[in-house]
């Protein structure tokens, strides 16, 4: 007698790479991200005329999460300590404190953090921090996508 599995019990891995950039801070900004799953890579980018680098780092993750499949474990790779520490170390405390920092000030970029929290809710995820501009191929590509958006916005 043979046993056959009709479905896989293994969760697929979705890898997200994301980066933001700004020309001036605040200034013209861009974000870029890549979502890898099922052997395919999907690239997304965009920008804003008046923003900050941190907002673009957060927006890159928001957009990647919006485009990532709902099923599967997420591995999120970023060069932003602000983003990585925000999600893995600070966000739970901000939520517990009503979106206030330890010094009782409103969390900066709260709208982005709230959206990230909502998009990650119930998901299995890990973060990997990589040093920016260190030759990490995917991080460099995301930076290239972000910077190309800055150029486009400046030409308009």
KEKE-974352 format. One record per residue: residue in one letter; x, y, z of N, C-alpha, C in turn. Coordinates in pm, 1 decimal. Each point is the difference from the previous one (the first is absolute). Layout:
<sites>
+--------+----------+----------+----------+----------+----------+----------+----------+----------+----------+
| residu |     n_c1 |     n_c2 |     n_c3 |    ca_c1 |    ca_c2 |    ca_c3 |     c_c1 |     c_c2 |     c_c3 |
+--------+----------+----------+----------+----------+----------+----------+----------+----------+----------+
|      A |        X |        Y |        Z |        X |        Y |        Z |        X |        Y |        Z |
...
+--------+----------+----------+----------+----------+----------+----------+----------+----------+----------+
</sites>
This chain:
<sites>
+--------+----------+----------+----------+----------+----------+----------+----------+----------+----------+
| residu |     n_c1 |     n_c2 |     n_c3 |    ca_c1 |    ca_c2 |    ca_c3 |     c_c1 |     c_c2 |     c_c3 |
+--------+----------+----------+----------+----------+----------+----------+----------+----------+----------+
|      X |     83.7 |   -118.1 |      0.0 |    -83.7 |    118.1 |      0.0 |     87.9 |    124.0 |      0.0 |
|      X |    -34.4 |     98.1 |    -84.2 |     77.2 |    123.5 |     -5.5 |    -83.6 |    115.1 |     55.2 |
|      X |     68.8 |     93.9 |     58.2 |    -65.7 |    119.6 |     52.1 |     39.2 |    116.8 |    -88.6 |
|      X |    -97.1 |     81.1 |    -31.1 |     26.7 |    114.1 |    -86.9 |    -48.8 |    127.6 |     69.4 |
|      X |     81.3 |    102.3 |     -0.9 |    -38.8 |    128.6 |     55.7 |    -65.1 |     81.6 |   -110.6 |
|      X |   -120.2 |     46.4 |     25.5 |    -72.2 |     78.0 |   -100.1 |     34.5 |    148.4 |      6.1 |
|      X |     60.7 |     43.4 |    107.9 |     40.4 |    139.1 |     11.1 |    127.9 |      5.7 |     81.3 |
|      X |     72.9 |    106.3 |    -19.9 |    125.6 |     16.6 |     71.8 |    -26.0 |     62.2 |    136.3 |
|      X |     62.5 |    -53.1 |    101.3 |    -12.0 |     58.4 |    132.9 |    112.4 |    100.2 |     24.8 |
|      X |     92.9 |      8.6 |    -92.9 |    108.4 |     95.8 |     13.8 |    -47.4 |    137.6 |    -43.4 |
|      X |     40.9 |     99.3 |     73.7 |    -34.4 |    136.7 |    -34.1 |    105.7 |     54.9 |    -94.0 |
|      X |    -45.1 |     64.4 |   -106.7 |     96.1 |     55.7 |    -93.8 |     63.2 |    125.8 |     59.2 |
|      X |    121.4 |     28.3 |    -43.5 |     73.3 |    117.2 |     45.7 |    -17.5 |    111.7 |   -101.4 |
|      X |    -36.1 |    116.3 |     49.5 |    -11.3 |    120.7 |    -80.3 |    108.7 |     93.3 |     50.7 |
|      X |     90.5 |     40.0 |    -87.7 |    107.7 |     90.2 |     40.4 |    -29.0 |    138.6 |    -53.4 |
|      X |      5.4 |     96.2 |     89.7 |    -22.8 |    140.0 |    -33.5 |    130.4 |     75.9 |     21.0 |
|      X |     36.6 |     78.4 |   -100.1 |    113.6 |     91.5 |     10.2 |    -58.0 |    139.9 |    -15.3 |
|      X |     40.9 |     94.6 |     84.4 |    -57.9 |    133.4 |    -11.5 |    100.8 |    106.9 |     39.2 |
|      X |    -15.9 |    117.0 |    -63.4 |     89.2 |    112.1 |     27.9 |    -69.8 |    130.5 |    -35.4 |
|      X |     40.0 |    104.4 |     67.6 |    -49.1 |    134.1 |    -28.5 |    116.9 |     94.2 |    -17.8 |
|      X |    -25.8 |    112.2 |    -66.8 |    104.5 |     99.4 |    -22.6 |    -64.7 |    138.0 |     -4.3 |
|      X |     80.9 |    101.1 |     27.7 |    -51.3 |    136.5 |     -1.6 |    111.2 |     92.6 |    -48.4 |
|      X |    -36.1 |     98.4 |    -81.5 |     92.8 |    103.1 |    -44.7 |    -32.9 |    124.2 |     80.9 |
|      X |     76.8 |     21.1 |    105.5 |    -36.9 |     94.5 |    104.0 |    -83.8 |    -77.1 |     99.9 |
|      X |     -1.3 |     43.1 |    123.8 |    -78.5 |    -72.9 |    100.0 |    -57.7 |     99.5 |    100.6 |
|      X |   -118.9 |     53.0 |    -25.6 |    -95.7 |    -43.6 |   -102.5 |     39.0 |     47.7 |   -140.4 |
|      X |    -60.8 |    -68.0 |    -96.5 |     25.2 |     31.8 |   -139.0 |    -77.3 |    -94.6 |    -89.5 |
|      X |     46.1 |     -9.9 |   -123.6 |    -61.0 |    -92.3 |    -95.3 |     46.8 |   -140.5 |     37.2 |
|      X |    -95.8 |    -92.4 |     10.8 |     34.5 |   -134.0 |     45.0 |    -52.3 |   -108.6 |    -90.3 |
|      X |     63.8 |   -116.0 |     10.6 |    -43.2 |   -117.2 |    -75.2 |     13.6 |   -125.2 |     84.6 |
|      X |    -75.5 |   -100.4 |    -38.0 |      8.6 |   -129.9 |     65.9 |      6.5 |   -108.1 |   -108.0 |
|      X |     63.1 |   -110.8 |     34.5 |      6.7 |   -113.9 |    -90.4 |     -6.7 |   -128.5 |     80.4 |
|      X |    -64.7 |    -99.8 |    -57.9 |     -8.0 |   -128.3 |     69.3 |     -7.8 |   -113.5 |   -101.3 |
|      X |     36.1 |   -117.1 |     47.0 |    -10.0 |   -122.3 |    -79.4 |    -65.8 |   -105.6 |     87.2 |
|      X |    -87.2 |    -77.5 |    -61.2 |    -67.6 |   -109.1 |     68.9 |     29.8 |   -127.5 |    -78.0 |
|      X |     68.9 |    -93.6 |     64.7 |     37.5 |   -127.4 |    -62.6 |    -86.2 |   -112.2 |     55.5 |
|      X |    -66.9 |    -73.6 |    -88.4 |    -73.8 |   -119.0 |     40.6 |    -25.7 |    -86.6 |   -122.0 |
|      X |    -15.9 |   -128.2 |     24.2 |    -24.2 |    -98.2 |   -105.7 |    100.1 |     12.6 |   -114.3 |
|      X |    124.7 |     30.0 |     33.2 |    104.3 |      8.9 |   -100.9 |     -6.6 |    123.6 |    -87.5 |
|      X |    -82.8 |     97.5 |     37.1 |    -12.7 |    122.3 |    -79.5 |     32.7 |    121.5 |     85.4 |
|      X |     47.7 |    104.3 |    -66.8 |     28.6 |    127.0 |     67.1 |    -91.0 |    106.5 |    -59.0 |
|      X |    -60.1 |     78.1 |     89.6 |    -89.0 |    108.5 |    -40.6 |     56.3 |    129.4 |     58.9 |
|      X |     17.2 |    102.3 |    -83.5 |     56.3 |    127.8 |     43.9 |   -107.2 |    108.6 |     -2.7 |
|      X |      6.2 |     88.6 |    101.0 |    -93.9 |    111.1 |     12.0 |     76.7 |    122.8 |     46.5 |
|      X |    -46.5 |    117.4 |    -41.7 |     64.4 |    123.7 |     44.2 |    -97.5 |    115.9 |    -11.6 |
|      X |     32.2 |    106.5 |     69.4 |    -80.8 |    120.9 |     -3.6 |     71.3 |    109.7 |     76.3 |
|      X |    -63.5 |    114.8 |     11.1 |     64.3 |    110.0 |     70.0 |    -96.4 |    110.8 |     34.7 |
|      X |     53.0 |     99.3 |     69.3 |    -76.2 |    117.0 |     42.8 |     88.5 |    123.3 |    -12.5 |
|      X |    -64.6 |    112.0 |    -28.7 |     73.8 |    125.6 |    -18.2 |     55.0 |     57.5 |    130.5 |
|      X |    -72.3 |    -14.7 |    109.8 |     46.0 |     56.2 |    126.7 |    -18.6 |   -106.4 |    108.7 |
|      X |    110.2 |    -57.3 |     41.5 |     -6.4 |   -110.7 |     95.5 |    131.3 |     -9.3 |     75.8 |
|      X |     15.1 |   -106.6 |     77.3 |    125.8 |    -25.3 |     71.2 |     51.3 |   -139.2 |    -36.6 |
|      X |    126.0 |    -21.4 |     28.6 |     59.4 |   -130.0 |    -26.7 |    -71.6 |   -109.8 |     80.1 |
|      X |    -27.8 |     25.4 |    126.5 |    -66.8 |   -101.9 |     81.6 |   -136.8 |    -36.2 |    -56.1 |
|      X |    -75.9 |     98.9 |    -45.5 |   -131.2 |    -29.7 |    -59.1 |     15.3 |    -88.9 |   -123.5 |
|      X |    102.4 |     24.6 |    -78.7 |     19.8 |    -80.6 |   -120.5 |     42.7 |   -142.1 |     35.3 |
|      X |     79.0 |    -16.4 |    105.6 |     36.4 |   -134.4 |     46.3 |   -126.2 |    -76.6 |     40.1 |
|      X |    -88.9 |     66.8 |     74.0 |   -123.8 |    -63.1 |     44.6 |    -93.3 |    -28.6 |   -116.9 |
|      X |    -10.7 |     94.4 |    -93.5 |    -89.1 |    -17.9 |   -114.5 |     45.1 |   -117.2 |    -86.8 |
|      X |    129.2 |    -20.4 |    -10.8 |     51.1 |   -113.5 |    -77.7 |    -52.5 |   -131.7 |     57.7 |
|      X |      1.3 |    -12.3 |    132.6 |    -51.5 |   -122.5 |     60.7 |   -151.4 |     -9.3 |    -15.7 |
|      X |    -71.0 |    110.1 |     18.4 |   -145.7 |     -0.8 |    -17.7 |    -35.3 |    -53.6 |   -138.6 |
|      X |     63.7 |     53.0 |   -101.2 |    -31.5 |    -41.0 |   -137.3 |     36.2 |   -145.9 |    -25.0 |
|      X |    113.0 |    -43.4 |     53.6 |     38.9 |   -139.9 |    -16.9 |   -102.7 |    -92.4 |     64.8 |
|      X |    -43.3 |     35.1 |    120.3 |    -98.1 |    -83.1 |     70.1 |   -133.7 |     -3.3 |    -73.3 |
|      X |    -37.7 |    109.9 |    -61.8 |   -124.6 |      3.5 |    -76.4 |      6.1 |    -93.4 |   -120.5 |
|      X |    119.7 |    -20.5 |    -54.5 |     16.3 |    -83.6 |   -119.1 |     40.3 |   -143.7 |     31.2 |
|      X |     32.8 |    -28.1 |    125.0 |     42.7 |   -135.5 |     37.7 |   -121.6 |    -91.0 |     16.7 |
|      X |     14.1 |   -126.8 |    -36.7 |   -109.0 |    -94.6 |     24.0 |    -34.0 |     -5.1 |    149.0 |
|      X |   -123.5 |    -28.8 |     31.0 |    -45.6 |     -5.2 |    138.9 |     49.6 |   -124.2 |     73.1 |
|      X |     24.7 |   -106.0 |    -72.7 |     46.3 |   -124.6 |     61.5 |    150.6 |    -10.9 |    -15.7 |
|      X |     66.4 |    -34.9 |    106.4 |    143.5 |    -21.9 |     -5.8 |     73.1 |     79.9 |    105.6 |
|      X |    116.1 |    -47.9 |     36.8 |     86.3 |     66.5 |     96.9 |     74.9 |    112.3 |    -70.5 |
|      X |      8.6 |    114.7 |     65.3 |     68.1 |    115.7 |    -57.3 |    140.8 |     14.2 |     56.3 |
|      X |     94.0 |     23.0 |    -88.5 |    135.0 |     39.8 |     39.3 |     18.3 |    139.7 |    -57.6 |
|      X |     16.1 |     98.8 |     87.3 |      8.7 |    139.4 |    -41.3 |    144.3 |     46.7 |     16.8 |
|      X |     59.9 |     44.9 |   -110.3 |    139.2 |     43.5 |     -1.0 |      3.5 |    150.3 |    -23.4 |
|      X |     65.1 |     72.5 |     90.3 |      6.2 |    145.6 |     -8.9 |    134.4 |     50.1 |     49.5 |
|      X |     37.5 |    120.0 |    -47.2 |    119.5 |     64.3 |     53.8 |    -37.2 |    107.9 |    101.7 |
|      X |   -128.0 |      8.8 |     33.1 |    -49.4 |    101.0 |     92.9 |    -13.8 |    -57.2 |    140.6 |
|      X |     87.8 |     43.7 |     89.7 |    -13.2 |    -41.3 |    140.0 |   -128.7 |     55.0 |     58.7 |
|      X |    -39.6 |    119.2 |    -43.4 |   -124.8 |     61.4 |     44.8 |   -117.5 |    -92.3 |    -28.8 |
|      X |     -6.8 |    -54.4 |   -120.1 |   -107.7 |    -90.4 |    -38.2 |      9.9 |   -132.5 |     76.0 |
|      X |    115.8 |    -61.3 |     -2.2 |     16.1 |   -131.0 |     63.7 |    -24.9 |      6.3 |    150.8 |
|      X |     60.1 |     97.0 |     67.1 |    -19.6 |     11.9 |    144.6 |   -141.8 |     46.2 |     32.4 |
|      X |    -55.0 |     85.1 |    -85.4 |   -136.7 |     46.5 |     22.3 |    -97.9 |   -115.4 |      7.6 |
|      X |     11.0 |    -92.6 |    -94.2 |    -93.3 |   -113.1 |     -2.3 |     34.1 |   -101.9 |    108.3 |
|      X |    126.7 |    -34.6 |     12.9 |     36.7 |   -110.9 |     88.6 |     17.7 |     39.4 |    146.6 |
|      X |     26.9 |    128.4 |     28.8 |     28.5 |     39.2 |    137.7 |    -94.7 |    105.5 |     56.1 |
|      X |    -40.7 |     97.5 |    -80.5 |    -71.2 |    115.6 |     55.1 |   -150.8 |     -4.4 |    -16.8 |
|      X |    -48.3 |    -59.4 |   -106.6 |   -141.6 |     12.3 |    -35.7 |    -93.9 |    -54.6 |    108.6 |
|      X |     31.5 |   -112.1 |     59.0 |    -87.1 |    -55.2 |    104.8 |    -18.8 |     98.9 |    114.3 |
|      X |    106.5 |     66.4 |     40.0 |     -8.2 |     99.8 |    105.6 |    -81.5 |    121.5 |    -42.9 |
|      X |     19.0 |     43.9 |   -124.4 |    -78.2 |    113.3 |    -50.2 |   -149.3 |    -32.2 |      4.1 |
|      X |    -34.4 |   -119.3 |    -43.0 |   -141.4 |    -40.3 |     -0.7 |    -53.2 |     -3.9 |    143.1 |
|      X |     76.1 |    -61.7 |     88.4 |    -40.1 |     -9.7 |    140.5 |    -19.3 |    139.3 |     61.5 |
|      X |     82.0 |     96.2 |    -44.4 |     -5.9 |    135.9 |     53.1 |    -90.6 |     92.5 |    -80.9 |
|      X |    -85.6 |    -55.9 |    -85.2 |    -90.2 |     83.4 |    -78.4 |     70.8 |     80.3 |   -107.6 |
|      X |    102.2 |    -58.5 |    -60.2 |     80.2 |     62.6 |   -105.4 |     74.6 |    123.5 |     51.1 |
|      X |     44.8 |    -11.8 |    124.0 |     86.9 |    101.4 |     59.4 |    135.8 |    -63.5 |     27.5 |
|      X |    105.7 |     81.2 |    -10.0 |    134.0 |    -48.0 |     30.6 |     17.2 |    -11.0 |    151.3 |
|      X |    113.8 |    -49.6 |     42.7 |     28.8 |    -10.7 |    143.7 |     -1.7 |    137.1 |     66.6 |
|      X |     29.4 |    105.9 |    -78.0 |     -3.3 |    136.5 |     54.7 |   -137.1 |     65.2 |    -17.9 |
|      X |   -101.3 |    -83.5 |    -28.9 |   -140.4 |     42.8 |    -11.0 |    -26.6 |     95.3 |   -117.6 |
|      X |     86.0 |     -6.3 |   -102.5 |    -20.7 |     78.8 |   -121.9 |    -63.4 |    -90.0 |   -105.8 |
|      X |    -81.6 |     57.4 |    -89.1 |    -57.2 |    -81.7 |   -107.0 |    110.4 |    -61.1 |    -87.3 |
|      X |    -18.3 |   -124.4 |    -37.0 |     96.3 |    -69.6 |    -85.6 |      5.1 |     69.8 |   -135.8 |
|      X |    120.3 |     31.4 |    -46.7 |     15.9 |     61.2 |   -131.9 |    -34.3 |   -102.9 |   -107.0 |
|      X |    -56.0 |     46.5 |   -109.6 |    -38.2 |    -85.3 |   -114.2 |   -101.7 |   -106.0 |     41.4 |
|      X |    -83.3 |     37.1 |     93.6 |    -96.4 |    -92.4 |     58.7 |    -91.6 |    -65.3 |   -103.7 |
|      X |    -41.2 |     75.8 |   -101.9 |    -89.3 |    -58.3 |   -100.6 |     67.0 |   -116.9 |    -72.3 |
|      X |    129.4 |     12.8 |    -25.7 |     73.1 |   -109.8 |    -63.7 |     15.5 |   -119.0 |     95.1 |
|      X |     35.6 |     28.6 |    124.9 |     17.2 |   -107.0 |     97.9 |   -130.0 |    -76.2 |     22.0 |
|      X |   -110.7 |     71.5 |      6.9 |   -130.0 |    -66.1 |     18.8 |    -31.6 |    -91.3 |   -118.2 |
|      X |     30.0 |     47.7 |   -120.7 |    -27.0 |    -81.6 |   -118.2 |     89.3 |   -123.4 |     -2.8 |
|      X |    126.5 |     16.5 |     34.6 |     90.7 |   -114.3 |      7.1 |    -50.4 |   -100.1 |    103.8 |
|      X |    -41.3 |     48.2 |    115.0 |    -53.0 |    -87.5 |    103.6 |   -119.4 |    -79.4 |    -51.7 |
|      X |    -88.9 |     67.4 |    -68.5 |   -118.6 |    -66.9 |    -54.8 |     39.0 |   -103.6 |   -105.5 |
|      X |     93.8 |     34.8 |    -87.3 |     39.9 |    -91.2 |   -106.9 |     78.1 |   -121.1 |     51.5 |
|      X |     67.0 |     15.9 |    112.5 |     75.2 |   -111.7 |     59.5 |    -82.2 |    -82.5 |     98.2 |
|      X |   -115.9 |     50.3 |     37.5 |    -82.8 |    -67.7 |     99.9 |    -29.2 |   -144.6 |    -41.7 |
|      X |     34.6 |    -91.8 |     87.5 |    -24.4 |   -141.5 |    -25.4 |    101.0 |    -66.8 |    -91.8 |
|      X |     97.2 |     75.2 |    -47.9 |    100.9 |    -55.8 |    -90.5 |    121.0 |    -49.8 |     78.2 |
|      X |     66.2 |    -99.9 |    -54.9 |    125.5 |    -51.0 |     53.6 |    110.2 |     72.5 |    -76.4 |
|      X |     84.7 |     75.7 |     71.0 |    102.0 |     77.4 |    -69.8 |    128.3 |     10.1 |     80.8 |
|      X |    107.5 |     23.6 |    -72.3 |    129.5 |     29.2 |     60.5 |     58.8 |    119.5 |    -74.0 |
|      X |     88.4 |     70.8 |     65.8 |     71.5 |    112.0 |    -60.5 |    147.5 |    -33.4 |     -8.8 |
|      X |     61.1 |     44.8 |   -107.1 |    144.9 |     -9.8 |    -15.1 |     50.4 |    138.7 |    -35.5 |
|      X |     89.2 |     53.4 |     81.7 |     59.4 |    129.6 |    -28.5 |    129.4 |    -21.7 |    -77.5 |
|      X |     17.5 |     77.3 |   -106.7 |    124.1 |     -2.4 |    -76.8 |     55.6 |    141.8 |     -3.4 |
|      X |    128.6 |     10.2 |     -5.4 |     62.4 |    132.1 |     -7.5 |    -28.1 |     60.1 |   -137.5 |
|      X |    -45.5 |    124.7 |     -1.1 |    -29.5 |     68.4 |   -125.6 |    125.9 |     29.5 |    -78.9 |
|      X |    -12.5 |     -1.6 |   -130.9 |    109.1 |     34.9 |    -92.5 |    125.5 |    -84.4 |     25.6 |
|      X |    -24.5 |   -127.4 |     29.8 |    112.0 |    -90.0 |     29.2 |     13.7 |   -110.0 |   -105.5 |
|      X |    -72.5 |     15.9 |   -111.2 |      9.5 |    -99.0 |   -106.3 |   -103.1 |   -110.5 |      7.9 |
|      X |    -93.7 |      8.6 |     92.8 |   -107.4 |    -99.9 |      6.8 |    -86.3 |     19.3 |   -124.3 |
|      X |      1.3 |    -98.7 |    -87.3 |    -60.4 |     12.6 |   -133.2 |   -145.4 |     47.7 |      2.3 |
|      X |    -82.9 |    -64.0 |     78.7 |   -142.2 |     35.6 |      2.5 |    -23.2 |    135.7 |     65.1 |
|      X |     75.6 |     30.3 |    104.6 |    -13.9 |    130.7 |     63.5 |     44.0 |    110.6 |    -96.0 |
|      X |    104.6 |    -24.1 |    -73.5 |     46.6 |     98.6 |    -98.6 |   -105.2 |     20.9 |   -108.6 |
|      X |    -67.5 |   -106.6 |    -41.0 |   -105.3 |     13.3 |   -101.5 |   -117.2 |     82.0 |     53.9 |
|      X |    -38.8 |    -22.6 |    123.8 |   -108.8 |     78.6 |     59.3 |     39.1 |    147.2 |     10.4 |
|      X |    124.9 |     27.1 |     35.0 |     49.2 |    137.3 |      5.3 |     -5.7 |     63.0 |   -139.8 |
|      X |     37.3 |    -76.4 |   -100.4 |     -5.4 |     47.4 |   -138.3 |   -144.3 |     34.2 |    -40.7 |
|      X |    -94.3 |    -85.8 |     36.9 |   -141.2 |     26.6 |    -29.4 |    -45.9 |    128.3 |     68.7 |
|      X |     35.6 |     16.3 |    126.7 |    -39.4 |    118.2 |     76.0 |     60.0 |    126.6 |    -60.9 |
|      X |    126.5 |     -4.5 |    -31.1 |     67.2 |    118.6 |    -56.0 |    -51.7 |     34.3 |   -139.5 |
|      X |    -40.3 |    -99.9 |    -75.8 |    -56.0 |     29.0 |   -133.0 |   -132.6 |     74.4 |     12.6 |
|      X |    -74.9 |    -26.9 |    105.7 |   -125.4 |     71.9 |     23.4 |     27.1 |    146.9 |     34.8 |
|      X |    106.6 |     24.9 |     73.2 |     39.1 |    137.4 |     33.6 |     32.3 |     75.8 |   -128.4 |
|      X |     75.8 |    -62.0 |    -87.8 |     36.8 |     62.9 |   -126.6 |   -125.8 |     31.4 |    -81.3 |
|      X |    -91.9 |    -94.3 |     -8.2 |   -125.7 |     21.8 |    -74.5 |    -76.4 |    118.8 |     55.7 |
|      X |    -11.5 |      6.8 |    131.8 |    -74.7 |    109.6 |     62.4 |     68.6 |    134.9 |    -22.4 |
|      X |    130.1 |      2.3 |      2.5 |     74.2 |    125.8 |    -20.8 |     -9.7 |     47.4 |   -144.5 |
|      X |    -20.1 |    -92.2 |    -93.8 |    -10.2 |     37.7 |   -141.7 |   -136.4 |     53.4 |    -37.3 |
|      X |    -99.4 |    -22.0 |     83.0 |   -135.9 |     47.1 |    -30.6 |    -18.7 |    143.2 |     36.9 |
+--------+----------+----------+----------+----------+----------+----------+----------+----------+----------+
</sites>
